[in-house]
Amino acid sequence: MEKDYIFDTSSDLGRHHMDCLENVLDGPTTRLLEAIGVRSGQRCLDLGAGGGSITRWLAERTGPTGKVVAVDIATDHLVEGPGIEVHRHDIVDGLPVDGPFDLIHARLVLVHLPQREKVFETLVNALAPGGWLVLGEFSGRPLKVVSAPTDEDRTLWERMMYLSHEVLGPTRGIDFDWAHKVQGRMEQAGLANVQAMEYSETTTGGGDGCLLHRNLNQQAEPLLLGLGATPTELSRYRDLMLDPRFRAWFYQFVCTAGQRPPH
Ligand SMILES: C[S@@+](CC[C@H](N)C(=O)[O-])C[C@H]1O[C@@H](n2cnc3c(N)ncnc32)[C@H](O)[C@@H]1O
């Protein structure tokens, strides 16, 4: 069966993918986690933990008596250690360990999964009384170019964004509308103190955001070629992602938190 998640975190490109995400998103993510409060002794779940930066951040905050359970289908970059337990597991099959958890974090996981509603329910049901669910997702806001070396480069960027987000994504179950549905879903599920933030920055050729776009384009190459992209287009686009004369808005990151009522 074709797997749902397009990318391979275990690969070298996957490792670089995780590094780019951490560099761009750990700041806004930890600001929200700080705001809701993470304390020593808490039991946390980091779903789709990837490179493990948020797992390690949570372990520092919850130690020495707390525990972070890191779950991913690819655990090559996750290291067990004091307060960190790693499970190679597909969340679509349910949780690998029983809850409840004081905090569940999943960044850029549910957006990818066609079974997101089922996974969402699994996560809500695993919250301890007073426990927080924090979901970070990319929205489908158009990624506008700020400056490009030529008009052809602008057009090429728009074509790659169209193929990646409007053609390839939906056929593989990616739902960029989900990011802005999360608040409503949390409220329907009975979570309290629901709050969210949107974050985005511009990215310049050679910067982490452009390097991430380049990386995703490399990982998705066979799929993009199958959709009609040409090798020349892919090659020019990848050069553009290294060109400091190019700048565009990066993905809008929407991070939403909700709390199971304490009683
Ligand atoms: C886009 S990456 C995000 C990684 C990390 N959360 C971050 O933001 O830096 C998505 C991660 O979810 C994992 N993943 C995808 N499908 C999964 C599934 N069904 N169950 C568990 N993990 C999954 C992938 O292997 C990958 O490491």
The ligand as an ORCA input file, in Angstrom:
! r2SCAN-3c Opt
* xyz 0 1
  C       6.985     17.298      8.565
  S       7.714     16.189      9.704
  C       7.680     17.162     11.205
  C       8.690     16.708     12.224
  C       8.697     17.481     13.531
  N       7.420     17.362     14.218
  C       9.005     18.925     13.284
  O       8.082     19.742     13.126
  O      10.203     19.272     13.233
  C       6.438     14.995     10.028
  C       6.912     13.835     10.888
  O       5.778     12.994     11.155
  C       6.153     11.647     10.977
  N       4.956     10.883     10.604
  C       4.320     10.894      9.420
  N       3.264     10.061      9.429
  C       3.237      9.502     10.670
  C       2.399      8.532     11.297
  N       1.365      8.004     10.625
  N       2.648      8.176     12.582
  C       3.706      8.712     13.235
  N       4.538      9.640     12.701
  C       4.315     10.032     11.425
  C       7.209     11.704      9.873
  O       8.030     10.556      9.859
  C       7.952     12.982     10.201
  O       9.063     12.748     11.041
*
